[in-house]
C-alpha cells in the first residue's frame, strides 16, 4: 500500500469502545497513546480487535487506521 501521508506510526490496538455509529480505537505506538474515532462499520471491516497490529496514519488533523 502506498500513501501520500508521511506520518505513519506502527502500533497495536489496546482498546476499542463502540457506540452506535462511532468506534474509538486506542493504539499504543511505541509508548505513545493514539486514539482514532472511526465508524463502527470501518472497525468491523478492518477486523480490528485488541492486540491487532495497525498503523496510525496522520494527515493534517485526521488519524486513519491501516491494516497490512
Buried (B, 14 or more C-beta within 10 A) or exposed (E): EEEEBEEBBEBEBBEBEBEEEEBBBBBEBEEEEBEBEBEBEBBEEBEBEEEBEBBBBBEEEEBBBBEE
